[in-house]
Amino acid sequence: MKVLLSPHGIGIGTLAQALREQGMDATACSFSNDIYAYLSDICLKLNEHPYREREAIRRAFFDEAKRTYDIFHFHFGETLFQDKSDLKILKGLGKKMVVHHNGSDARLLSVARSFDNPHVVVKETWPEERIHANLKLLSTYIDHAIVNDHELVPYVKPYYKHVHVVPYAIDARRISPVYPSPAAEPLVVHAPSHREIKGTEFVIAAVDRLKREGVRFRFKLLENIPHHEVMEWYRQCTIAIDQLRIGTYANLSMEVMAMGKPVICYIRDDLRPTFPPSLPIVSANPDTVYQVLKDLLQRPSDWRALGMQGRRYVEDAHNYRKVAEMLLRIYRQL
């Protein structure tokens, strides 16, 4: 059985590698040469071509893919064609399909506000009508959906027959931990993929306030730079701040914990029990990030312990071999 993971998304290359180590013939294909395409086996680089060329490349890839692959594992609520006309064709050919939702492609503001989270926002480019129509179309042809944690379950459960929770995967062997020194000047980093969603304005406000108060530390905002450069900043940092609005953590937190650094991120109280009890993330929302960051900066003796707890956490909870085994069990159900 051959599986294609596509058309884009954080970590599809890691998933494909993990599946190959489990004996599955897996290929990760990113359609665009963007910051999320790292570790992909194939990159079509559609963003570097004019529209007509993009469509021809997309069509040629689909013609080859439908002959080559048995399982299509779509990511970020997208398929190989923008209008998703490939779904009907693949269904008619008897291909097995599963769709992976990662966040903004499924998060409905009306539902999100029902969880007593006054901070939550969604991307303006993904209005509810678009999300609803997309979920409805996908679930017409696909019975199984995957989400990374329980925060996304309520958004997709009404649409699909089966919803599976599969955590982010990381190959921690690729990352050597560099635990923070309590003696060095602290470096705080924040790497937003979308400023409003991540709560960047509140991070910057907290940093500016602490600077005015004379708290000694450096701050680096990481935007629009290659993944390998981001990882180098994670290696140098003392503390990383992830997202403050959604109520769950994402790829930044996972990579920084693998690096052995403390992480600040908003974890909704009702979601905390759905994660392993060893989750060491220090929770903060837009209202509390100033005080939480201040307190953590003033506790250098805790930095290394939090970093070591984070490293152990991702080695277990996000072990890419375990995640691959979960995916194989899902594939058998398709």
N, C-alpha and C positions, 0 to 999 in steps of 0.2 A: 504494500500500500504506500502510495506517495502522497504527501501532504504539502500544500502551498499555504504559507502564511503571508497575507497581503491585504490591502495595498500600502499601508503605512502604519506606524504606531511605535511607541517606545518599547524596545525590548523584543521585537519579533525575531531579531537575529539570535538573541540569547535563547529564546524558546526553540528555535529551529535546531540550534546546536545541542541543546539538552535532549530533544527528541531523537536526534541522530545517535547520541550516546546510548539511547534506549533501544536502538535498532530500527528506528523509523526513518524512512527516506524523506527528509523534510527540507524544504527550501523557503527562505525568507526573501520576499521581493518588496522593495520600497519603490513606489512610483515616482517620488520626488527626491531630489538630492538636497534634503534639508537636514536640520540638526538632529532629527530623529532617525535618520537612515543609517546610523553607525551600526556596524556588525551585520548588516543585511548581506545576504549572499549575492543578490542581484539588485541593481538600482537602474530603473528605466530613465531617470533624469528628465521626466516630462516637463518639469519647470524650466528647463533650459532650451525647449523647442517651441516654435510657433504652434498655434492651436491646431491647424490642420495636420501638422506632423505629429503632434501629441496623439490625436485620435487614430492616426494610422499605426503608430507604435503600440498604442493600447490594443487596437484590434488584432494586430499581429501576435502580440503576447497572449491575448485571450485564445486565439486559434491554436496556439501551441499548448497553452495550459490545459485546455479542455481535452486534449489528446494525451497529456502527460500525467495529470494528477487525478487521484481518486477522492481526496478530501480537500475541501476548500475552507480554510480557517480565516475568515474575514476579520479585520480589526477596525476599531474606531467607528463602527457602524457603517462602514463603506464596503463596496464590492469593486469588481474590476471595471465596471462602467459607471459613469456618474448617474445615469438614469436607472441603474440596476437592472437593465434589460437582460444581463447575463444570468440572473437568477432563474428565470423561466427556462432558459436554454440548458443550464446546468441541471436543473431539476428534471427536465425531459431526458437528459442523458443518464440519469440515475446517479449523479454525483452526490456525495455526502457533503453537507455544509453545516458550519457552525459560525456564529458571529460573536465577536468579542467587543463589548462596550467598555469604554475607558473613562467616561466622565461627561464632558460637555455634549457628547453625541446622544446622551440619554437623560440628562438631568433636567427635570421640569421644575421651574420655579414655583409653580402652584403646589406641587408635592413637597418640594424642599422646605417651604415655609411652614408646612404642617408639623415639622419636627422641632418646633420651638427653637429655631436657629435664626435669630434676627439678622445675622451677619451674611447669610448666604446670598450669592449672586450667580447669574448664569451669563454665558457669552451672548451678546446682542446679535451676533451672526447666527445663532441657533435659537430662533423664536420657537415657542411651544408648538405652533402649527407645523413647523418644519420637522421638529423632533417626532411629534405624533405621527405624521404622515410617513416618516422614514421607518419608525418602529413597526407601524402597521404593514408597510410593504415588505420589510425584511421578514417579519413573522408569518407572512402569507406563504413563504417558501421555505423558511427555516424554523425548525421546532426547538432547537437548542441554542441558548445564549449563555455567554460567560461574562462575569463581572469580576473585578479585582478584590472587592470586599463587600460587606453587607450594606454599605451606604448606598450603593447603586441598585440593590435588589428591588426596592419598592417602585422604581421607575420602569423597570423592564418586565417585572413579573406579570402584570396584566396582559402582556402581549404574547409571551412565549409559553409553550407547553412545559418546557424545562429550563430552569435557570440554575447555573452552577457558579459557585464562588471559588475562584482560583486566584491565589495571591500573585502579586508581581514576582518575577523570577530574577535571580541574580546569580552569577557564577562568582562567588566570593574569592575563588582562587586567583582571579584576575586582579584583585585589589588587595594590596598589602596595607594593613592598618597602620596609621601614624597617629598615635594617641597624643592629645594635646598636653603641652607642658604647662604646669601651673606658674612657672617662672617667666614665661615669655609674654610679651604684650599681646592681649587677645585680638584675634581677627575674626570678625563676624561677617558671614556671607549670606546673600539672598539671591536666588537665581530664578526669577519669575518667567514662566512661559507666556503668561498673560497677567499684566499688572493688577487689573481689577479683581480677577478671580483669586489671585494669590494674596491680595491685601497689601500690596507693595506700599501704598501711600501711608499705611499705618506703621509699617516697618520703618520707613524713612522718618516719619514723625517721631517715633520712639528713639531712633538713633540720634536725631538732631537734638532732642530734649536731653538725652543723656550726655551728649557732647557739651551742651551749654552748661550742664551741671558739673562738668569737669571729670566725668567718668573716663578713665583712660582705656581706649581700645581703638582699633582700626575697623573700618567697614568697607566692604566691596560689594557693589551691585553687579551681578553677572547677567548680561543680556546680549543676545545675538552674537554669541561666540561659539566656536566649535566645541563639541562634547569633550574632546581630550583636554582642551584648555580649562573647561569647567571643572573637570576631574582634578586638574593640577591645583586649582584654587581650593577645592575640597580638601586636598591633601595638606595644604598650608593652613587651613582655617582652624579656629578653636571651637566655634559654634556656628551652626547653620540654621537659618530660619526658612521653613517651608511655607505652606499656605495657611492663612488665618481665617478663612471664611467658610470653607466647605464642611469641615468637621471630620476629615479623615486625612491620611497622609498619602503621598504619591512617590514617584520615582526619586525625587531629590532626597527625601528622607531616607529611602532605602540605600542609595549610594553613599550618602554621608555616614550612615550608621555602619555600613561595610568598611568605611574608611576609619572608623573608630572615633567619631566625633559626636558630641551632644547635639541633639536636634530639638528645635522649638517648632511646634506645629499644633494647630487646633484639632483636638480629638473630642468629638461630641460625647457627652456623658453617657448617652444611651448606646453609643457604638463601642465604647471602651470594653465592655464584656465580650464583644464578638471577636476581639483580637486575643492572641495568647497573653496570659497575665504578665509575662516578662517584658511586654512592650515598654521601653524606657523613654519614649518621647515625652518631653516637657510640654504640656498643653498651654496654649495661649491663643486668645482671639483678639480682634481689633481693640477691645476695651482693656485688655490685660497685658498686651505684649510689652508695653513700656516697663511695667513692674516685674514681669517674668524675666525679661532680658536683664534688667538691672540686678535682680536677685542672683541670676545664674552667673553673671559677670563677677559678682562679689563672692562666689563660692568656687574658687579655683581648685580647691582640694577635691571637689566632686567631678571635675571635668573628665579625668581619666577613667573613673569608675563608670560614669555614664557612657563613655566611649566604648569601654569593654563590654558593657551590657548590650549596647547597640550592635556591636560586632557579633556577639553570640546570638542575638535575636535574629538577625538576617541570615546567619548561617543555618539556622533551624527553620524559621517561619517562611523564608524566601529561598530556601534551598532549591536550586534549579532542577536537580534530579527529582526531588519530590513533586515539584510542579509538573515536570514532564510525565511522571507516572499518573498524576491526576488527569492530564490531558489525554493520555492514552485510554484511560477508563471512559472518558467522555466520547472519544472517537469510536469506541466499541459500541456505544449506544446509538449512534447516528443511523 
